[in-house]
Amino acid sequence: MRTIHGLVLFLTIVVLTSCKDKPDQKPTPRPMKKKEVVYQVFTRLFGNTNTTNKPWGTIEENGVGKFADFSNKALTEIKDLGVTHIWYTGVPHHAVIRDYTDQGISNDDPDVVKGRAGSPYAVKDYYNVNPDLATAPSKRLEEFKQLIKRTHDAGLKIIIDIVPNHVARNYEGKTNPEGVEDFGASDDTSKEYDVNNNFYYIPGEAFKVPEWQDGYLPLGGDENRLVDSKFKEIPAKWTGNGSRLAQPHFNDWYETVKINYGIRPDGTKDFEELPEAYRQKDHKAHYEFWKDKTLPDSWHKFKDITQYWLDFGVDGFRFDMAEMVPVEFWSYLNSNIKMKNPDAFLLAEVYNPSLYRDYIHQGKMDYLYDKVELYDSIKHIMKGYGWTDHIPVVQKGMADIEHHMLHFLENHDEQRIASPDFVGNAQLGKPAMVVSATLSTSPTMIYFGQEVGESGAEDAGFGKPTRTSIFDYIGVPHHQRWVNNKKFDGGQLSEEEKSLRDFYKRLLNFTINSEALMGEYQEIHFHNKDNTDGYDHRVLSYVRWSENEKLIIISNFDEHKSYYFDFKIPGDVIAKWELTDGDYPLTEVLYGEIKKKLLVSDGQGHIQVELEPLQSYIYKVKE
């Protein structure tokens, strides 16, 4: 979920601990394991083969995917794409506009639900899963457990969403384990704030539905007995993005309510702060620090939720809008998770670069989105007005935490590469994907359909074109052609789409098997820009190496221009690689068709390079 209103920034400033102006000086040790690749899939859309795509369409009109659609064949194909982890987005039970009262589930009010299928980030019951995803809703937990087993049997690990900042405005834990009290059940609603209240309140005022704007009507104007601009909530609660208005703005996260972690309304804290020394301590030390502390009730509730899903078989979590929750809570939560599963994969959505190191070192996050630095830089280059010169600068600034900054070109919040509002051509993502996947030791993430050029062109209803909607029942056309009536063999893809998927498969499989990509990095871009005729800011180059593997990576971001030049490997790299004068055969690892030689003369390296538009080479040096 992305911040969309000024109040979010205000609350973020209030609740977060202050951060350092300078990065920590001690670089993070590089792990010895291979790179990881996360495949984000929007679970309800993956297996849907219905192509109707009526705006605001019902589940009967537009269809919906199920847990069962992730067959052994489908999962094997995902694994073979070069994937290590699958992030099943939208699994926890969130508000939906469909009658499940026969399952003991209350109907959700369209006045406080975005879209007809609902936002996956307005969770209604943390101890159950979305009934839309089950073939038999009464057995939805059993069906998810079967999916976990199939996924593990395919050799993949599983990530699901946890959204600690907010819950659905109509949260209702119908399936809590024995002894687990629901959110807000013991809150003193006469107070705006109490350390053990789960929510913040606006005493004396009732909640009011936002004033609809820009022609918006719930359910697109379809009749529904609950669409009456009324939702009973007395007293009103603060809205998920921090709005303290009883009637939030239309652009606020009005479908959600803010969780209280012991931050008073004036921004002061009702819990002990983490000592500075803990930035360098491991999760066991963090666990011991919090073990005997008196903590706000919400801390315990979310710890219990994550422990429940770990017991269920989940291997990790993606934490929504983590920067809106105090970093001390993350220290507590993540150290508890790591005590149970030291290998748990913990990914957080944080967009403020000045907070990155706090959430990694103090909050014990494994990975953060590298959006504001790398993604935004690459996007500008792809759109034609950014220069590749910025990439080495970004990488240098991230040197101490580079392993923790997950790289991506698409996710559910971002525009599809092939959308006209991005670049309108999935081919322009190829050099960007090479750079994103090989620049650092960090994990790589792709979004389902990215590998076949999905454009996000559908007007789904609440969700509009450029992004595949997460709020509506909708089909995903390019991806559906790969699904091919659930054969999962790409049988309906065009030749161009097949070629694009083949490119992703070659690249991702190389990354998860490369030793050098978990080794050293050095940019050679500026050396070539200064010393190589014909080399400019539309080309990017760097080297990666380990004891047994040496790589030279060159990418051309220009869709029209070819480059021909005497590419140079500087002497300090040649010295580090311990190469003597002579010829060294090069193997191009993606396609293996280009046979080149690295000529080392007087301690300098030279390669005659011909780069076609949007072409990348990953050369492996043979000694």
C-alpha positions as CSV (number, residue, x, y, z in Angstrom):
1,M,0.0,0.0,0.0
2,R,1.3,3.5,-0.9
3,T,0.9,6.7,1.0
4,I,-1.7,8.9,-0.7
5,H,-2.4,11.8,1.7
6,G,-0.5,14.4,3.6
7,L,-1.6,13.0,6.9
8,V,0.4,9.9,6.4
9,L,3.6,11.9,6.3
10,F,2.6,13.8,9.5
11,L,1.9,10.6,11.4
12,T,5.1,9.0,10.1
13,I,7.1,11.9,11.4
14,V,5.4,11.8,14.7
15,V,5.7,8.1,15.5
16,L,9.1,7.1,14.2
17,T,12.3,7.2,16.0
18,S,14.9,9.7,14.8
19,C,17.4,8.3,12.3
20,K,21.1,8.8,11.7
21,D,22.2,11.3,9.2
22,K,25.2,9.1,8.2
23,P,25.1,5.5,7.3
24,D,26.6,2.9,9.6
25,Q,30.3,2.6,8.8
26,K,30.5,-1.2,9.1
27,P,29.4,-2.9,5.9
28,T,27.0,-5.8,6.3
29,P,28.9,-9.1,5.8
30,R,27.8,-10.8,2.6
31,P,26.2,-14.2,3.1
32,M,27.6,-17.2,1.3
33,K,24.2,-18.5,0.0
34,K,23.0,-17.8,-3.6
35,K,20.7,-15.0,-4.7
36,E,17.0,-15.3,-4.0
37,V,14.2,-14.5,-6.4
38,V,10.7,-13.6,-5.2
39,Y,7.7,-14.2,-7.5
40,Q,4.8,-11.9,-6.3
41,V,1.5,-13.3,-7.4
42,F,-1.9,-11.8,-6.7
43,T,-3.5,-14.9,-5.5
44,R,-7.1,-14.2,-6.6
45,L,-6.1,-13.3,-10.1
46,F,-3.5,-16.0,-10.9
47,G,-5.8,-18.8,-12.0
48,N,-8.8,-16.8,-13.3
49,T,-9.4,-17.7,-16.9
50,N,-12.5,-15.6,-17.3
51,T,-11.9,-12.9,-20.0
52,T,-15.1,-10.8,-19.5
53,N,-13.5,-8.0,-17.7
54,K,-16.6,-5.9,-17.0
55,P,-15.8,-2.8,-14.9
56,W,-17.1,-3.4,-11.4
57,G,-18.0,-7.0,-12.4
58,T,-19.1,-9.5,-9.8
59,I,-17.3,-12.7,-9.1
60,E,-19.9,-14.5,-11.2
61,E,-19.4,-12.1,-14.1
62,N,-15.6,-11.8,-14.1
63,G,-14.5,-14.9,-12.3
64,V,-11.9,-15.4,-9.6
65,G,-8.8,-17.6,-9.1
66,K,-8.5,-20.2,-6.4
67,F,-5.9,-21.8,-4.2
68,A,-6.5,-25.0,-6.2
69,D,-5.3,-23.2,-9.4
70,F,-1.8,-23.4,-8.1
71,S,-1.4,-27.0,-9.3
72,N,1.8,-29.0,-9.3
73,K,2.3,-28.1,-12.9
74,A,1.8,-24.3,-12.3
75,L,4.2,-24.3,-9.3
76,T,6.8,-26.3,-11.2
77,E,6.7,-23.8,-14.0
78,I,7.1,-20.9,-11.5
79,K,10.0,-22.7,-9.9
80,D,11.6,-23.4,-13.3
81,L,11.3,-19.7,-14.2
82,G,14.2,-19.2,-11.7
83,V,12.2,-18.5,-8.5
84,T,13.0,-19.4,-4.9
85,H,10.1,-17.7,-3.0
86,I,6.5,-17.1,-3.9
87,W,4.7,-14.2,-2.3
88,Y,1.0,-15.1,-2.2
89,T,-0.5,-11.6,-2.0
90,G,-4.0,-11.2,-0.6
91,V,-4.3,-14.4,1.5
92,P,-5.4,-13.1,4.9
93,H,-9.2,-12.7,5.1
94,H,-10.0,-9.1,4.0
95,A,-13.2,-7.3,3.5
96,V,-15.1,-8.4,0.3
97,I,-18.5,-7.6,-1.2
98,R,-19.9,-11.1,-1.3
99,D,-22.4,-12.8,0.9
100,Y,-20.7,-15.4,3.1
101,T,-23.1,-15.3,6.0
102,D,-23.7,-19.1,5.6
103,Q,-20.1,-19.4,6.7
104,G,-20.6,-17.3,9.8
105,I,-19.0,-14.2,8.1
106,S,-20.7,-10.9,8.4
107,N,-21.4,-8.9,5.2
108,D,-19.0,-6.1,4.4
109,D,-20.4,-2.6,3.8
110,P,-19.5,-1.2,0.4
111,D,-19.2,2.3,1.9
112,V,-16.0,1.2,3.7
113,V,-14.7,-1.3,1.1
114,K,-12.6,-0.2,-1.9
115,G,-13.7,-2.1,-4.9
116,R,-16.0,-5.1,-5.1
117,A,-13.3,-7.7,-4.3
118,G,-11.8,-5.5,-1.6
119,S,-8.3,-4.4,-0.7
120,P,-6.0,-7.1,0.6
121,Y,-4.6,-4.5,2.9
122,A,-7.9,-4.1,4.8
123,V,-7.6,-7.4,6.8
124,K,-10.8,-8.5,8.5
125,D,-9.7,-11.7,10.2
126,Y,-6.0,-12.4,10.7
127,Y,-6.6,-16.0,11.7
128,N,-8.3,-17.0,8.5
129,V,-8.0,-16.7,4.7
130,N,-10.0,-15.0,2.0
131,P,-13.1,-17.2,1.4
132,D,-13.0,-16.2,-2.3
133,L,-9.9,-18.2,-2.8
134,A,-11.4,-21.5,-1.7
135,T,-13.3,-24.0,-3.8
136,A,-15.2,-24.8,-0.6
137,P,-15.2,-21.7,1.7
138,S,-15.9,-23.8,4.8
139,K,-12.6,-25.6,4.2
140,R,-10.6,-22.5,3.2
141,L,-7.9,-23.0,5.8
142,E,-7.5,-26.7,4.8
143,E,-7.2,-25.6,1.2
144,F,-4.5,-23.1,2.0
145,K,-2.6,-25.7,4.0
146,Q,-2.7,-28.0,1.0
147,L,-1.3,-25.1,-1.1
148,I,1.5,-24.7,1.3
149,K,2.4,-28.4,1.0
150,R,2.3,-28.2,-2.8
151,T,4.4,-25.1,-2.8
152,H,7.0,-26.7,-0.5
153,D,7.0,-29.9,-2.6
154,A,7.8,-27.8,-5.6
155,G,10.9,-26.5,-3.9
156,L,9.5,-23.0,-3.2
157,K,9.2,-21.0,0.0
158,I,6.1,-19.1,1.0
159,I,5.6,-15.4,1.9
160,I,2.3,-13.8,2.9
161,D,1.3,-10.3,3.9
162,I,1.1,-8.9,7.4
163,V,-0.3,-5.4,7.8
164,P,0.6,-4.2,11.3
165,N,-0.3,-0.5,10.7
166,H,-4.0,-0.9,10.2
167,V,-6.9,-3.4,10.0
168,A,-10.3,-3.3,8.2
169,R,-12.7,-0.8,9.7
170,N,-15.1,-3.8,10.3
171,Y,-12.4,-6.1,11.7
172,E,-14.1,-9.2,13.2
173,G,-12.0,-12.2,14.3
174,K,-14.5,-15.0,14.0
175,T,-11.9,-17.8,14.1
176,N,-9.4,-16.7,16.7
177,P,-7.5,-19.5,18.4
178,E,-8.6,-20.3,22.0
179,G,-7.5,-17.6,24.4
180,V,-6.9,-14.9,21.6
181,E,-8.9,-11.8,22.2
182,D,-10.1,-9.7,19.3
183,F,-8.7,-6.3,18.4
184,G,-10.3,-3.6,20.4
185,A,-12.4,-6.0,22.6
186,S,-11.0,-4.6,25.8
187,D,-10.4,-1.0,24.6
188,D,-11.5,1.9,26.8
189,T,-13.4,3.8,24.0
190,S,-14.0,6.8,26.2
191,K,-10.3,7.8,25.7
192,E,-8.6,8.9,22.6
193,Y,-5.5,6.9,23.7
194,D,-4.6,4.3,26.2
195,V,-1.3,2.4,26.0
196,N,-3.2,-0.9,25.9
197,N,-6.0,0.2,23.5
198,N,-5.6,-1.4,20.1
199,F,-7.1,1.6,18.4
200,Y,-7.2,5.4,18.7
201,Y,-10.6,6.9,19.2
202,I,-12.5,10.2,18.6
203,P,-14.7,10.3,21.8
204,G,-18.1,11.8,21.3
205,E,-18.1,11.6,17.5
206,A,-19.6,9.0,15.2
207,F,-17.8,7.9,12.1
208,K,-19.0,9.4,8.8
209,V,-18.5,8.0,5.4
210,P,-16.3,10.2,3.2
211,E,-17.8,12.6,0.6
212,W,-17.4,10.8,-2.7
213,Q,-15.5,12.7,-5.4
214,D,-14.7,12.6,-9.1
215,G,-17.9,10.8,-9.9
216,Y,-17.1,7.9,-7.7
217,L,-19.9,5.7,-6.3
218,P,-19.5,2.5,-4.3
219,L,-19.8,-0.6,-6.5
220,G,-19.8,1.7,-9.5
221,G,-23.4,2.8,-8.7
222,D,-24.9,-0.7,-8.6
223,E,-27.7,-1.1,-6.1
224,N,-26.9,-2.7,-2.8
225,R,-28.9,-2.4,0.4
226,L,-25.7,-1.4,2.3
227,V,-24.8,1.4,0.0
228,D,-26.4,4.2,2.0
229,S,-23.4,6.4,3.0
230,K,-23.7,5.1,6.5
231,F,-21.5,2.8,8.6
232,K,-22.0,2.5,12.3
233,E,-18.9,3.2,14.3
234,I,-19.3,5.0,17.7
235,P,-17.0,6.5,18.7
236,A,-15.1,7.0,15.4
237,K,-11.6,5.6,15.2
238,W,-8.5,7.2,13.6
239,T,-8.2,6.1,10.0
240,G,-5.4,3.8,8.8
241,N,-3.2,6.6,7.4
242,G,-3.4,8.6,10.6
243,S,-6.4,10.9,9.8
244,R,-8.0,12.0,13.1
245,L,-11.2,13.1,11.4
246,A,-14.5,11.4,12.2
247,Q,-15.2,11.9,8.5
248,P,-12.0,11.0,6.7
249,H,-11.1,12.4,3.3
250,F,-11.9,10.4,0.2
251,N,-8.2,10.0,-0.4
252,D,-7.6,8.7,3.1
253,W,-7.5,5.0,3.8
254,Y,-11.0,5.3,5.0
255,E,-11.6,1.5,4.8
256,T,-9.1,0.9,7.6
257,V,-8.3,1.9,11.2
258,K,-4.9,2.8,12.7
259,I,-3.4,0.4,15.2
260,N,-2.0,1.8,18.4
261,Y,1.5,0.6,19.4
262,G,1.9,2.8,22.5
263,I,2.6,6.1,20.6
264,R,0.7,8.9,22.3
265,P,-1.2,11.4,20.1
266,D,1.6,13.9,20.8
267,G,4.2,11.5,19.4
268,T,5.8,10.4,22.7
269,K,6.3,6.8,23.5
270,D,4.8,4.5,26.2
271,F,7.5,1.9,25.9
272,E,11.2,1.6,26.4
273,E,13.4,2.7,23.5
274,L,16.0,0.4,22.1
275,P,19.6,1.3,23.1
276,E,21.8,2.5,20.3
277,A,24.2,-0.5,20.9
278,Y,21.5,-2.8,19.6
279,R,22.0,-1.7,16.1
280,Q,24.9,-4.1,15.9
281,K,23.4,-7.0,17.9
282,D,21.6,-10.1,16.5
283,H,18.0,-11.1,16.8
284,K,18.8,-13.2,19.9
285,A,20.0,-10.1,21.8
286,H,16.9,-8.2,20.7
287,Y,14.7,-11.0,21.8
288,E,16.3,-11.0,25.2
289,F,15.9,-7.2,25.5
290,W,12.2,-7.3,25.1
291,K,11.5,-10.6,26.8
292,D,10.8,-9.2,30.3
293,K,9.4,-5.8,29.3
294,T,5.9,-4.6,29.8
295,L,4.7,-3.9,26.3
296,P,1.5,-2.5,24.7
297,D,-1.2,-5.0,23.9
298,S,-1.0,-4.6,20.1
299,W,2.6,-5.8,20.1
300,H,1.5,-9.1,21.6
301,K,-1.4,-9.5,19.2
302,F,0.7,-9.2,16.1
303,K,3.4,-11.4,17.6
304,D,0.8,-14.1,18.1
305,I,-0.5,-13.6,14.6
306,T,2.9,-14.2,13.0
307,Q,3.6,-17.2,15.2
308,Y,0.3,-18.7,14.2
309,W,1.2,-18.5,10.5
310,L,4.8,-19.8,11.1
311,D,3.2,-22.8,12.7
312,F,0.9,-23.1,9.7
313,G,3.9,-23.5,7.5
314,V,4.5,-20.0,6.1
315,D,8.2,-19.2,5.6
316,G,8.2,-15.4,5.8
317,F,6.3,-12.2,5.6
318,R,6.0,-9.0,3.6
319,F,5.2,-6.2,6.0
320,D,3.0,-3.4,4.5
321,M,3.9,0.2,5.2
322,A,6.4,-0.7,7.9
323,E,7.7,2.8,8.3
324,M,4.3,3.9,9.8
325,V,5.0,1.5,12.8
326,P,7.7,2.3,15.4
327,V,11.0,0.6,14.8
328,E,11.1,-0.8,18.4
329,F,8.0,-2.9,17.6
330,W,9.8,-4.4,14.6
331,S,12.8,-5.3,16.8
332,Y,10.3,-7.2,19.1
333,L,8.3,-8.8,16.4
334,N,11.1,-9.8,14.1
335,S,13.3,-11.2,16.9
336,N,10.4,-13.4,18.0
337,I,9.9,-14.6,14.4
338,K,13.6,-15.3,14.0
339,M,13.7,-17.2,17.3
340,K,11.1,-19.5,15.9
341,N,12.5,-19.7,12.4
342,P,16.0,-18.2,11.9
343,D,15.6,-18.5,8.1
344,A,12.3,-16.6,7.9
345,F,12.2,-14.2,5.0
346,L,11.2,-10.7,6.3
347,L,10.5,-8.0,3.7
348,A,9.3,-4.5,4.5
349,E,7.8,-1.7,2.6
350,V,9.8,1.4,3.6
351,Y,10.0,4.4,1.3
352,N,12.1,6.9,3.3
353,P,15.8,6.3,2.6
354,S,16.8,8.1,5.8
355,L,15.0,5.3,7.7
356,Y,16.5,2.3,5.9
357,R,19.3,1.6,8.3
358,D,17.1,2.0,11.3
359,Y,14.6,-0.7,10.0
360,I,17.4,-3.0,9.0
361,H,19.7,-2.7,12.1
362,Q,17.2,-1.8,14.8
363,G,14.1,-3.3,13.3
364,K,15.9,-6.5,12.2
365,M,14.4,-6.5,8.8
366,D,16.0,-8.8,6.2
367,Y,15.0,-6.7,3.2
368,L,13.5,-3.4,2.2
369,Y,12.1,-2.2,-1.1
370,D,14.8,-0.4,-3.1
371,K,12.2,1.9,-4.7
372,V,13.2,5.5,-4.0
373,E,16.8,5.0,-4.9
374,L,17.3,2.2,-7.5
375,Y,13.8,1.6,-9.0
376,D,13.0,5.3,-9.5
377,S,16.5,5.8,-11.1
378,I,16.0,2.9,-13.5
379,K,12.4,4.0,-14.3
380,H,13.7,7.4,-15.3
381,I,16.4,5.9,-17.6
382,M,13.8,3.6,-19.2
383,K,11.5,6.6,-19.8
384,G,14.4,8.3,-21.6
385,Y,15.3,11.3,-19.4
386,G,17.4,9.6,-16.8
387,W,21.1,8.9,-17.2
388,T,22.8,5.6,-16.3
389,D,25.5,7.7,-14.5
390,H,23.1,7.8,-11.5
391,I,23.1,4.0,-11.0
392,P,26.7,3.7,-9.7
393,V,26.1,6.7,-7.4
394,V,23.0,5.0,-6.0
395,Q,24.9,1.7,-5.5
396,K,27.8,3.4,-3.8
397,G,25.4,5.1,-1.4
398,M,23.9,1.7,-0.5
399,A,27.2,-0.1,-0.2
400,D,26.8,-0.8,3.5
401,I,23.3,-2.2,3.2
402,E,23.1,-3.3,-0.4
403,H,22.3,-6.9,0.4
404,H,19.2,-5.8,2.3
405,M,17.7,-3.7,-0.6
406,L,15.3,-5.9,-2.6
407,H,15.2,-5.0,-6.3
408,F,12.1,-4.9,-8.5
409,L,10.7,-3.3,-11.7
410,E,7.0,-4.2,-11.0
411,N,4.8,-4.9,-8.0
412,H,1.2,-4.4,-7.3
413,D,1.7,-0.7,-6.4
414,E,3.7,0.2,-9.5
415,Q,2.7,0.7,-13.1
416,R,3.2,-2.1,-15.4
417,I,6.3,-1.6,-17.6
418,A,4.2,-2.2,-20.8
419,S,1.6,0.4,-19.7
420,P,1.7,3.5,-21.9
421,D,2.0,5.5,-18.7
422,F,5.3,3.8,-18.0
423,V,7.1,3.0,-21.2
424,G,4.5,1.1,-23.2
425,N,6.8,-1.6,-24.3
426,A,7.8,-4.6,-22.2
427,Q,11.0,-5.0,-24.2
428,L,12.4,-1.8,-22.6
429,G,12.4,-3.7,-19.4
430,K,15.1,-6.1,-20.5
431,P,18.2,-4.1,-19.9
432,A,16.6,-2.7,-16.7
433,M,15.9,-6.3,-15.5
434,V,19.5,-7.4,-16.2
435,V,20.7,-4.5,-14.0
436,S,18.1,-5.0,-11.3
437,A,18.9,-8.7,-11.0
438,T,22.7,-8.5,-11.2
439,L,23.8,-5.2,-9.7
440,S,24.0,-6.4,-6.1
441,T,23.7,-9.4,-3.7
442,S,20.1,-8.5,-2.8
443,P,17.1,-10.6,-3.8
444,T,15.2,-9.8,-7.0
445,M,11.4,-9.7,-7.2
446,I,9.1,-9.9,-10.3
447,Y,5.4,-9.5,-10.4
448,F,3.3,-12.2,-12.1
449,G,2.6,-11.3,-15.7
450,Q,5.8,-9.1,-15.9
451,E,7.6,-12.0,-17.6
452,V,5.0,-12.0,-20.5
453,G,4.6,-8.2,-20.9
454,E,1.4,-7.6,-19.0
455,S,0.2,-4.0,-19.6
456,G,-2.4,-3.5,-16.9
457,A,-4.8,-2.0,-19.5
458,E,-8.0,-3.1,-17.8
459,D,-10.6,-0.6,-16.4
460,A,-11.5,-2.9,-13.6
461,G,-13.8,-0.6,-11.6
462,F,-12.1,0.8,-8.5
463,G,-8.7,0.0,-10.0
464,K,-7.9,1.9,-13.2
465,P,-5.5,1.1,-16.1
466,T,-1.7,1.0,-15.7
467,R,-1.7,-1.2,-12.6
468,T,-3.3,-4.6,-12.5
469,S,-6.2,-4.0,-10.0
470,I,-5.9,-5.4,-6.5
471,F,-9.5,-4.2,-5.7
472,D,-11.6,-5.9,-8.3
473,Y,-12.6,-9.2,-9.8
474,I,-10.7,-9.1,-13.1
475,G,-8.8,-11.2,-15.7
476,V,-5.1,-10.6,-16.5
477,P,-5.0,-11.0,-20.3
478,H,-1.3,-11.7,-21.1
479,H,-0.9,-13.9,-18.1
480,Q,-4.1,-15.7,-19.0
481,R,-2.5,-16.6,-22.4
482,W,0.3,-18.2,-20.5
483,V,-2.1,-20.0,-18.2
484,N,-3.8,-21.4,-21.3
485,N,-6.9,-22.8,-19.8
486,K,-4.9,-24.0,-16.7
487,K,-2.4,-26.0,-18.7
488,F,0.2,-23.4,-17.6
489,D,2.3,-24.0,-20.7
490,G,2.2,-20.6,-22.5
491,G,0.2,-22.2,-25.3
492,Q,-1.7,-19.0,-26.2
493,L,1.3,-16.6,-26.0
494,S,2.5,-14.7,-29.0
495,E,6.1,-15.4,-30.2
496,E,7.2,-12.1,-28.7
497,E,5.7,-13.0,-25.4
498,K,7.3,-16.4,-25.4
499,S,10.6,-14.8,-26.2
500,L,10.3,-12.3,-23.3
501,R,9.4,-15.1,-20.9
502,D,12.4,-17.1,-22.1
503,F,14.6,-14.0,-21.5
504,Y,13.4,-13.8,-17.9
505,K,13.8,-17.5,-17.4
506,R,17.4,-17.5,-18.6
507,L,18.3,-14.4,-16.5
508,L,16.7,-15.5,-13.3
509,N,18.0,-19.0,-13.4
510,F,21.5,-17.6,-14.0
511,T,21.2,-15.3,-11.0
512,I,20.2,-18.0,-8.5
513,N,23.1,-20.1,-9.5
514,S,25.8,-17.5,-9.9
515,E,28.5,-17.4,-7.2
516,A,29.9,-14.1,-8.5
517,L,26.5,-12.3,-7.9
518,M,27.0,-13.0,-4.2
519,G,30.5,-11.7,-4.4
520,E,32.3,-8.4,-5.2
521,Y,31.0,-5.4,-7.3
522,Q,32.8,-2.6,-9.0
523,E,31.5,-0.1,-11.4
524,I,33.5,0.4,-14.6
525,H,30.9,2.8,-16.2
526,F,32.8,6.0,-15.6
527,H,36.1,4.6,-16.7
528,N,34.5,3.7,-20.0
529,K,32.6,7.0,-20.3
530,D,35.8,8.9,-19.8
531,N,38.0,6.7,-22.0
532,T,35.9,4.9,-24.6
533,D,34.8,6.5,-27.8
534,G,31.1,5.9,-28.5
535,Y,30.2,5.0,-24.9
536,D,27.6,7.3,-23.3
537,H,24.9,7.6,-20.6
538,R,22.5,5.2,-22.2
539,V,25.0,2.3,-21.5
540,L,25.8,0.9,-18.1
541,S,28.6,-1.4,-17.1
542,Y,30.1,-3.0,-14.0
543,V,31.9,-6.2,-13.0
544,R,31.0,-8.9,-10.4
545,W,33.3,-11.6,-9.2
546,S,34.1,-14.3,-6.7
547,E,37.0,-16.6,-6.3
548,N,35.7,-18.9,-9.0
549,E,33.6,-16.7,-11.3
550,K,34.3,-13.3,-13.0
551,L,31.5,-11.4,-14.8
552,I,31.5,-8.4,-17.0
553,I,28.0,-6.9,-17.4
554,I,27.1,-4.3,-20.1
555,S,23.5,-3.1,-20.9
556,N,22.2,-0.8,-23.5
557,F,19.0,1.1,-22.4
558,D,18.6,2.8,-25.8
559,E,15.7,1.3,-27.9
560,H,16.9,2.8,-31.2
561,K,20.7,3.1,-31.1
562,S,23.4,0.5,-31.4
563,Y,26.8,0.9,-29.9
564,Y,30.2,-0.2,-31.2
565,F,33.3,0.4,-29.1
566,D,36.6,-0.8,-27.7
567,F,35.3,-1.6,-24.2
568,K,37.8,-1.3,-21.4
569,I,38.4,-3.1,-18.2
570,P,40.5,-0.9,-15.9
571,G,43.8,-2.0,-14.5
572,D,42.7,-2.2,-10.9
573,V,40.1,-4.8,-11.9
574,I,42.6,-6.8,-13.9
575,A,44.9,-6.7,-10.9
576,K,42.2,-7.9,-8.5
577,W,41.4,-10.7,-10.9
578,E,45.1,-11.6,-11.1
579,L,45.0,-11.7,-14.9
580,T,48.3,-11.6,-16.8
581,D,48.7,-10.3,-20.3
582,G,47.0,-12.5,-22.9
583,D,43.7,-13.5,-24.4
584,Y,40.8,-14.9,-22.2
585,P,37.8,-16.4,-23.8
586,L,34.4,-14.9,-22.8
587,T,31.1,-16.8,-22.6
588,E,27.9,-14.8,-22.8
589,V,25.8,-16.6,-20.2
590,L,22.3,-15.7,-21.2
591,Y,22.3,-17.0,-24.7
592,G,25.9,-18.3,-25.3
593,E,25.8,-17.2,-28.9
594,I,28.4,-14.4,-28.7
595,K,32.0,-15.5,-28.6
596,K,34.4,-12.8,-27.6
597,K,37.8,-12.5,-26.1
598,L,39.1,-10.3,-23.3
599,L,42.5,-9.0,-24.4
600,V,44.8,-8.1,-21.5
601,S,47.7,-5.9,-22.5
602,D,50.0,-3.9,-20.3
603,G,47.7,-4.7,-17.4
604,Q,44.6,-3.2,-19.1
605,G,41.6,-5.2,-20.5
606,H,39.9,-4.6,-23.9
607,I,36.8,-6.2,-25.5
608,Q,35.4,-5.3,-28.9
609,V,31.7,-4.8,-28.2
610,E,28.7,-4.5,-30.5
611,L,25.5,-3.7,-28.5
612,E,22.2,-3.7,-30.3
613,P,19.3,-1.6,-29.0
614,L,18.1,-2.9,-25.6
615,Q,20.7,-5.6,-25.6
616,S,22.7,-6.7,-22.6
617,Y,25.7,-9.0,-22.3
618,I,26.8,-10.9,-19.2
619,Y,30.3,-12.1,-20.1
620,K,31.9,-14.8,-18.0
621,V,35.7,-14.9,-18.1
622,K,37.3,-18.2,-18.8
623,E,40.8,-18.6,-17.4
